[in-house]
Amino acid sequence: PIVSGSHNSQALSMTMMPMLLFPVFMVMLVAARIGQTRVALNARLQRQRSLVASVHEIVENFRLIADFGRRQWCMDQHQENVQNFGATDKAVAEVSCNNVYLMKWLTLLAVSSYVIIGGTEVINGALPTGIFLTCLRVYMQVGKLWSDIYSKFLETFNNAPALERIVDIINKHADVRSRMEWSRHQHEITRTTFQDIQRGEDLDDPAGQAIQDRIPIQIRNIGVNLCALGTSDAHVGKKVRETRMFYESMTIHQGKLVCLVGKRGMGKSTLLRILGGATLPRSEGEGGPAGGVFLIPSHLRVLHVPSEDMFIKGSLYQNLTLGVPKGHPDGCIERVRDICSGLGLPAAMLDTIREEESSPTVVWSEALSGSEKHMLVIARALIANPEVMCIHKPTLHVNDPMAEKIVGMLRDFVDQRGICLPKEEKHLRRPRTCIMTSTRMTSLQRADQIFKVSALFHEDASPSPSAQRESIVAIRPDDLDKIETDDLS
């Protein structure tokens, strides 16, 4: 409406008042409620994380829980976590409800006050009815508008703890940069070694091999840190236990079957993880020993095969060809079945290996026996056909005949430069190297190189981390009598 005369300024002041007051009151409400809201949201997020971790742990360790008859204990723990989360969720709901209604109550208070004040002015004739009704509608519309703005702000603020958690996870320290630096370092050492061999400085290498195939795998005076991080609320991300290991000298020539032996706890598995790329050694700038050398030729594809039997959700064929690019001839169904047959897998299992999308998809970790899972993991590594295979204790969980087959297949993998590949193309393929931790004398009898890993000294002075220096001694295959029974553990 168009107002004129003496009522113009009065109407303008009446309509501008909510424009100025509502933002001020909203800021005051936010400042008064933000602390309590943040506490409630953080408490709920913490309980939510505990609940999710509890469910994940129960699912992950279900077999262990069932075997030890701890179902009721897990149910009690889970119920307690659910109740704790429910209590914090209820507290958040109460705080959020109050936050939402505060602005509505403020709008109602402003409108009621104006009705009383403006209504009195109308009765006294000081304010026209039209202006009163117009200003009343302005108060209601402005209050609704700022209530919507306040609700959107609360919605964003309620998501703040989760967003902070995501940002924290995204920005956590990762080993990507360290791996990039090590990769560049490997490229540089490989190039330098290649040039040294090309100049004829290494006269002991066998004739007839390409220069790239004469670059050895070498370790000299390297260190590694093994850290156990806490997962409880009080110790999350903190080092609970730290062990430092230092390895002396070892040289492995390409195209060899290599066995690592040594007593339990001497660092064989750690050394194999370093060679396989699962654990990065410490450089000199990170507290590692000075003058350390760690060389795996950068053009070689290295595969680390852990002792745990792991499977993806998919068909048996998809699991077996996990390390083969789609459409590559290494993944043809005939080769896959031949390798599985060579390892002694039963015919019934070979029939389930099909390329079709309709192939059965089951939880293979539960549907297969322990020996079958172990043999399939080895088959998957052989099918992947890497230039360097680092495999942990391949003969540990099998009987003697199966151990003979496994060692025979690994021997053929080295000798034939791959398994079930065209023999006429052998000279075109790069040498294959297999490095494994051995638990049987059978493996040592067919190995080209044997290294015994043993501790020179061991310190464990708490609270400083324990330090262990490892001696790596080469043993000739005809000196197997130097291997003790404890070394095959």
Secondary structure, DSSP 4 states (H G I P E B T S, - for coil): ----TTHHHHHHHHHHHHHHHHHHHHHHHHHHHHHHHHHHHHHHHHHHHHHHHHHHHHHHTHHHHHHTT-HHHHHHHHHHHHHHHHHHHHHHHHHHHHHHHHHHHHHHHHHHHHHHHHHHHHHTTSS-HHHHHHHHHHHHHHHHHHHHHHHHHHHHHHTHHHHHHHHHHHTS--SHHHHHHHHHHHHHHHHHHHHHHHTT--TTSPTTS-GGGGPPEEEEEEEEEEEEEB-STTTBTSEEEEEEEEEEEEEE-SS-EEEEEB-TTSSHHHHHHHHHTSSPPBPGGGTPPTT-EEE--TTS-EEEE-SS----SSBHHHHHTTTS-TT-GGG-HHHHHHHHHHTT--HHHHHT---STTS-B--HHHHS-HHHHHHHHHHHHHHH--SEEEES-TTTTS-HHHHHHHHHHHHHHHHTTSSS--GGGGGGSPP-EEEEE--SHHHHHT-SEEEEEEEEEEE--TTSPEEEEEEEEEE-GGGGGG--GGGB-
